[in-house]
Amino acid sequence: MKNVLFPEEMVTENDLYFICYMIERIARRLHQHNCYVVNCIPKEEWERLISLADVLHSENPLQVEQDWMDQYGLEPGSYDVTDVDSQLVDYIPTDLQMGKVYARLIVDTLQPGEDYIDGMLRVYNDPICDLLDNYNCGAFYEPSYVIARAYMHGGF
């Protein structure tokens, strides 16, 4: 994918990973679903943000979170992804780990002619996210090829 701000540079998978990580951080902080964050920010802004990812990753993540929440008017909700059954779950994955899960899924299912942002919008609006974000069932633990196959077949 071409960088929209610096056309001579390419957006990398690490840039996508940073964006997915920030989506996860913000969604957790606001108690919202990831798709809320993704859908509240216009596609053109995502293209700009992923183009700036190599710079933004060196900023304080708390400040980046706050800037995005303020700039895009993101509001708190009532969904807490970390509210799990303690008898079923010993470990809640970190926002970094879930950012990696989503980035891999986007890359693994990229369609011909699709860029990272199109893939991100497609994946985060798919019902599989409800399974990946349900830490009681542990779907996020599956290898990336299993998650991609489940995505392509409509579920696990």
MODELLER restraints for C-alpha pairs under 7 A, 6 or more apart:
rsr = mdl.restraints
at = mdl.atoms
rsr.add(forms.Gaussian(group=physical.xy_distance, feature=features.Distance(at['CA:1:A'], at['CA:10:A']), mean=5.76, stdev=0.5))
rsr.add(forms.Gaussian(group=physical.xy_distance, feature=features.Distance(at['CA:1:A'], at['CA:11:A']), mean=5.38, stdev=0.5))
rsr.add(forms.Gaussian(group=physical.xy_distance, feature=features.Distance(at['CA:1:A'], at['CA:115:A']), mean=5.75, stdev=0.5))
rsr.add(forms.Gaussian(group=physical.xy_distance, feature=features.Distance(at['CA:1:A'], at['CA:116:A']), mean=6.90, stdev=0.5))
rsr.add(forms.Gaussian(group=physical.xy_distance, feature=features.Distance(at['CA:2:A'], at['CA:9:A']), mean=6.44, stdev=0.5))
rsr.add(forms.Gaussian(group=physical.xy_distance, feature=features.Distance(at['CA:2:A'], at['CA:10:A']), mean=4.65, stdev=0.5))
rsr.add(forms.Gaussian(group=physical.xy_distance, feature=features.Distance(at['CA:2:A'], at['CA:11:A']), mean=5.84, stdev=0.5))
rsr.add(forms.Gaussian(group=physical.xy_distance, feature=features.Distance(at['CA:3:A'], at['CA:9:A']), mean=5.63, stdev=0.5))
rsr.add(forms.Gaussian(group=physical.xy_distance, feature=features.Distance(at['CA:3:A'], at['CA:10:A']), mean=5.20, stdev=0.5))
rsr.add(forms.Gaussian(group=physical.xy_distance, feature=features.Distance(at['CA:3:A'], at['CA:11:A']), mean=5.42, stdev=0.5))
rsr.add(forms.Gaussian(group=physical.xy_distance, feature=features.Distance(at['CA:3:A'], at['CA:51:A']), mean=5.02, stdev=0.5))
rsr.add(forms.Gaussian(group=physical.xy_distance, feature=features.Distance(at['CA:4:A'], at['CA:47:A']), mean=6.77, stdev=0.5))
rsr.add(forms.Gaussian(group=physical.xy_distance, feature=features.Distance(at['CA:4:A'], at['CA:48:A']), mean=6.49, stdev=0.5))
rsr.add(forms.Gaussian(group=physical.xy_distance, feature=features.Distance(at['CA:4:A'], at['CA:51:A']), mean=6.17, stdev=0.5))
rsr.add(forms.Gaussian(group=physical.xy_distance, feature=features.Distance(at['CA:5:A'], at['CA:48:A']), mean=6.97, stdev=0.5))
rsr.add(forms.Gaussian(group=physical.xy_distance, feature=features.Distance(at['CA:5:A'], at['CA:51:A']), mean=6.28, stdev=0.5))
rsr.add(forms.Gaussian(group=physical.xy_distance, feature=features.Distance(at['CA:11:A'], at['CA:51:A']), mean=6.30, stdev=0.5))
rsr.add(forms.Gaussian(group=physical.xy_distance, feature=features.Distance(at['CA:15:A'], at['CA:50:A']), mean=6.01, stdev=0.5))
rsr.add(forms.Gaussian(group=physical.xy_distance, feature=features.Distance(at['CA:15:A'], at['CA:53:A']), mean=5.22, stdev=0.5))
rsr.add(forms.Gaussian(group=physical.xy_distance, feature=features.Distance(at['CA:15:A'], at['CA:54:A']), mean=6.20, stdev=0.5))
rsr.add(forms.Gaussian(group=physical.xy_distance, feature=features.Distance(at['CA:16:A'], at['CA:50:A']), mean=6.62, stdev=0.5))
rsr.add(forms.Gaussian(group=physical.xy_distance, feature=features.Distance(at['CA:16:A'], at['CA:103:A']), mean=6.16, stdev=0.5))
rsr.add(forms.Gaussian(group=physical.xy_distance, feature=features.Distance(at['CA:16:A'], at['CA:116:A']), mean=6.90, stdev=0.5))
rsr.add(forms.Gaussian(group=physical.xy_distance, feature=features.Distance(at['CA:17:A'], at['CA:99:A']), mean=5.94, stdev=0.5))
rsr.add(forms.Gaussian(group=physical.xy_distance, feature=features.Distance(at['CA:17:A'], at['CA:100:A']), mean=5.90, stdev=0.5))
rsr.add(forms.Gaussian(group=physical.xy_distance, feature=features.Distance(at['CA:17:A'], at['CA:103:A']), mean=5.16, stdev=0.5))
rsr.add(forms.Gaussian(group=physical.xy_distance, feature=features.Distance(at['CA:18:A'], at['CA:53:A']), mean=6.58, stdev=0.5))
rsr.add(forms.Gaussian(group=physical.xy_distance, feature=features.Distance(at['CA:18:A'], at['CA:57:A']), mean=6.73, stdev=0.5))
rsr.add(forms.Gaussian(group=physical.xy_distance, feature=features.Distance(at['CA:19:A'], at['CA:50:A']), mean=6.52, stdev=0.5))
rsr.add(forms.Gaussian(group=physical.xy_distance, feature=features.Distance(at['CA:20:A'], at['CA:99:A']), mean=4.59, stdev=0.5))
rsr.add(forms.Gaussian(group=physical.xy_distance, feature=features.Distance(at['CA:20:A'], at['CA:102:A']), mean=6.44, stdev=0.5))
rsr.add(forms.Gaussian(group=physical.xy_distance, feature=features.Distance(at['CA:20:A'], at['CA:103:A']), mean=6.18, stdev=0.5))
rsr.add(forms.Gaussian(group=physical.xy_distance, feature=features.Distance(at['CA:21:A'], at['CA:95:A']), mean=5.95, stdev=0.5))
rsr.add(forms.Gaussian(group=physical.xy_distance, feature=features.Distance(at['CA:21:A'], at['CA:96:A']), mean=5.48, stdev=0.5))
rsr.add(forms.Gaussian(group=physical.xy_distance, feature=features.Distance(at['CA:21:A'], at['CA:99:A']), mean=4.06, stdev=0.5))
rsr.add(forms.Gaussian(group=physical.xy_distance, feature=features.Distance(at['CA:23:A'], at['CA:34:A']), mean=6.25, stdev=0.5))
rsr.add(forms.Gaussian(group=physical.xy_distance, feature=features.Distance(at['CA:23:A'], at['CA:37:A']), mean=6.37, stdev=0.5))
rsr.add(forms.Gaussian(group=physical.xy_distance, feature=features.Distance(at['CA:24:A'], at['CA:34:A']), mean=6.27, stdev=0.5))
rsr.add(forms.Gaussian(group=physical.xy_distance, feature=features.Distance(at['CA:24:A'], at['CA:95:A']), mean=5.52, stdev=0.5))
rsr.add(forms.Gaussian(group=physical.xy_distance, feature=features.Distance(at['CA:24:A'], at['CA:99:A']), mean=6.36, stdev=0.5))
rsr.add(forms.Gaussian(group=physical.xy_distance, feature=features.Distance(at['CA:25:A'], at['CA:95:A']), mean=5.76, stdev=0.5))
rsr.add(forms.Gaussian(group=physical.xy_distance, feature=features.Distance(at['CA:26:A'], at['CA:65:A']), mean=5.95, stdev=0.5))
rsr.add(forms.Gaussian(group=physical.xy_distance, feature=features.Distance(at['CA:27:A'], at['CA:33:A']), mean=5.81, stdev=0.5))
rsr.add(forms.Gaussian(group=physical.xy_distance, feature=features.Distance(at['CA:27:A'], at['CA:34:A']), mean=5.38, stdev=0.5))
rsr.add(forms.Gaussian(group=physical.xy_distance, feature=features.Distance(at['CA:27:A'], at['CA:37:A']), mean=6.41, stdev=0.5))
rsr.add(forms.Gaussian(group=physical.xy_distance, feature=features.Distance(at['CA:28:A'], at['CA:80:A']), mean=6.72, stdev=0.5))
rsr.add(forms.Gaussian(group=physical.xy_distance, feature=features.Distance(at['CA:28:A'], at['CA:81:A']), mean=6.75, stdev=0.5))
rsr.add(forms.Gaussian(group=physical.xy_distance, feature=features.Distance(at['CA:30:A'], at['CA:75:A']), mean=6.72, stdev=0.5))
rsr.add(forms.Gaussian(group=physical.xy_distance, feature=features.Distance(at['CA:30:A'], at['CA:76:A']), mean=4.39, stdev=0.5))
rsr.add(forms.Gaussian(group=physical.xy_distance, feature=features.Distance(at['CA:30:A'], at['CA:77:A']), mean=6.02, stdev=0.5))
rsr.add(forms.Gaussian(group=physical.xy_distance, feature=features.Distance(at['CA:31:A'], at['CA:76:A']), mean=6.03, stdev=0.5))
rsr.add(forms.Gaussian(group=physical.xy_distance, feature=features.Distance(at['CA:31:A'], at['CA:77:A']), mean=5.05, stdev=0.5))
rsr.add(forms.Gaussian(group=physical.xy_distance, feature=features.Distance(at['CA:31:A'], at['CA:78:A']), mean=5.35, stdev=0.5))
rsr.add(forms.Gaussian(group=physical.xy_distance, feature=features.Distance(at['CA:31:A'], at['CA:79:A']), mean=4.72, stdev=0.5))
rsr.add(forms.Gaussian(group=physical.xy_distance, feature=features.Distance(at['CA:31:A'], at['CA:80:A']), mean=4.89, stdev=0.5))
rsr.add(forms.Gaussian(group=physical.xy_distance, feature=features.Distance(at['CA:32:A'], at['CA:76:A']), mean=6.69, stdev=0.5))
rsr.add(forms.Gaussian(group=physical.xy_distance, feature=features.Distance(at['CA:32:A'], at['CA:77:A']), mean=5.16, stdev=0.5))
rsr.add(forms.Gaussian(group=physical.xy_distance, feature=features.Distance(at['CA:32:A'], at['CA:78:A']), mean=6.53, stdev=0.5))
rsr.add(forms.Gaussian(group=physical.xy_distance, feature=features.Distance(at['CA:32:A'], at['CA:79:A']), mean=5.14, stdev=0.5))
rsr.add(forms.Gaussian(group=physical.xy_distance, feature=features.Distance(at['CA:32:A'], at['CA:80:A']), mean=6.94, stdev=0.5))
rsr.add(forms.Gaussian(group=physical.xy_distance, feature=features.Distance(at['CA:33:A'], at['CA:79:A']), mean=6.64, stdev=0.5))
rsr.add(forms.Gaussian(group=physical.xy_distance, feature=features.Distance(at['CA:34:A'], at['CA:124:A']), mean=6.80, stdev=0.5))
rsr.add(forms.Gaussian(group=physical.xy_distance, feature=features.Distance(at['CA:35:A'], at['CA:124:A']), mean=5.31, stdev=0.5))
rsr.add(forms.Gaussian(group=physical.xy_distance, feature=features.Distance(at['CA:35:A'], at['CA:125:A']), mean=5.83, stdev=0.5))
rsr.add(forms.Gaussian(group=physical.xy_distance, feature=features.Distance(at['CA:38:A'], at['CA:121:A']), mean=6.87, stdev=0.5))
rsr.add(forms.Gaussian(group=physical.xy_distance, feature=features.Distance(at['CA:40:A'], at['CA:72:A']), mean=6.94, stdev=0.5))
rsr.add(forms.Gaussian(group=physical.xy_distance, feature=features.Distance(at['CA:41:A'], at['CA:72:A']), mean=6.33, stdev=0.5))
rsr.add(forms.Gaussian(group=physical.xy_distance, feature=features.Distance(at['CA:46:A'], at['CA:117:A']), mean=6.69, stdev=0.5))
rsr.add(forms.Gaussian(group=physical.xy_distance, feature=features.Distance(at['CA:47:A'], at['CA:117:A']), mean=6.60, stdev=0.5))
rsr.add(forms.Gaussian(group=physical.xy_distance, feature=features.Distance(at['CA:81:A'], at['CA:133:A']), mean=6.44, stdev=0.5))
rsr.add(forms.Gaussian(group=physical.xy_distance, feature=features.Distance(at['CA:82:A'], at['CA:92:A']), mean=6.75, stdev=0.5))
rsr.add(forms.Gaussian(group=physical.xy_distance, feature=features.Distance(at['CA:84:A'], at['CA:135:A']), mean=6.69, stdev=0.5))
rsr.add(forms.Gaussian(group=physical.xy_distance, feature=features.Distance(at['CA:84:A'], at['CA:136:A']), mean=6.07, stdev=0.5))
rsr.add(forms.Gaussian(group=physical.xy_distance, feature=features.Distance(at['CA:85:A'], at['CA:136:A']), mean=6.51, stdev=0.5))
rsr.add(forms.Gaussian(group=physical.xy_distance, feature=features.Distance(at['CA:88:A'], at['CA:136:A']), mean=5.98, stdev=0.5))
rsr.add(forms.Gaussian(group=physical.xy_distance, feature=features.Distance(at['CA:89:A'], at['CA:136:A']), mean=5.94, stdev=0.5))
rsr.add(forms.Gaussian(group=physical.xy_distance, feature=features.Distance(at['CA:92:A'], at['CA:135:A']), mean=6.73, stdev=0.5))
rsr.add(forms.Gaussian(group=physical.xy_distance, feature=features.Distance(at['CA:101:A'], at['CA:140:A']), mean=6.94, stdev=0.5))
rsr.add(forms.Gaussian(group=physical.xy_distance, feature=features.Distance(at['CA:104:A'], at['CA:144:A']), mean=6.54, stdev=0.5))
rsr.add(forms.Gaussian(group=physical.xy_distance, feature=features.Distance(at['CA:105:A'], at['CA:144:A']), mean=6.70, stdev=0.5))
rsr.add(forms.Gaussian(group=physical.xy_distance, feature=features.Distance(at['CA:105:A'], at['CA:147:A']), mean=6.98, stdev=0.5))
rsr.add(forms.Gaussian(group=physical.xy_distance, feature=features.Distance(at['CA:105:A'], at['CA:148:A']), mean=5.74, stdev=0.5))
rsr.add(forms.Gaussian(group=physical.xy_distance, feature=features.Distance(at['CA:106:A'], at['CA:119:A']), mean=5.54, stdev=0.5))
rsr.add(forms.Gaussian(group=physical.xy_distance, feature=features.Distance(at['CA:106:A'], at['CA:120:A']), mean=5.98, stdev=0.5))
rsr.add(forms.Gaussian(group=physical.xy_distance, feature=features.Distance(at['CA:106:A'], at['CA:123:A']), mean=6.39, stdev=0.5))
rsr.add(forms.Gaussian(group=physical.xy_distance, feature=features.Distance(at['CA:108:A'], at['CA:148:A']), mean=6.24, stdev=0.5))
rsr.add(forms.Gaussian(group=physical.xy_distance, feature=features.Distance(at['CA:109:A'], at['CA:148:A']), mean=6.41, stdev=0.5))
rsr.add(forms.Gaussian(group=physical.xy_distance, feature=features.Distance(at['CA:110:A'], at['CA:119:A']), mean=5.84, stdev=0.5))
rsr.add(forms.Gaussian(group=physical.xy_distance, feature=features.Distance(at['CA:128:A'], at['CA:151:A']), mean=6.36, stdev=0.5))
rsr.add(forms.Gaussian(group=physical.xy_distance, feature=features.Distance(at['CA:128:A'], at['CA:155:A']), mean=6.42, stdev=0.5))
rsr.add(forms.Gaussian(group=physical.xy_distance, feature=features.Distance(at['CA:131:A'], at['CA:139:A']), mean=6.30, stdev=0.5))
rsr.add(forms.Gaussian(group=physical.xy_distance, feature=features.Distance(at['CA:132:A'], at['CA:139:A']), mean=5.36, stdev=0.5))
rsr.add(forms.Gaussian(group=physical.xy_distance, feature=features.Distance(at['CA:132:A'], at['CA:140:A']), mean=5.01, stdev=0.5))
rsr.add(forms.Gaussian(group=physical.xy_distance, feature=features.Distance(at['CA:150:A'], at['CA:156:A']), mean=4.89, stdev=0.5))
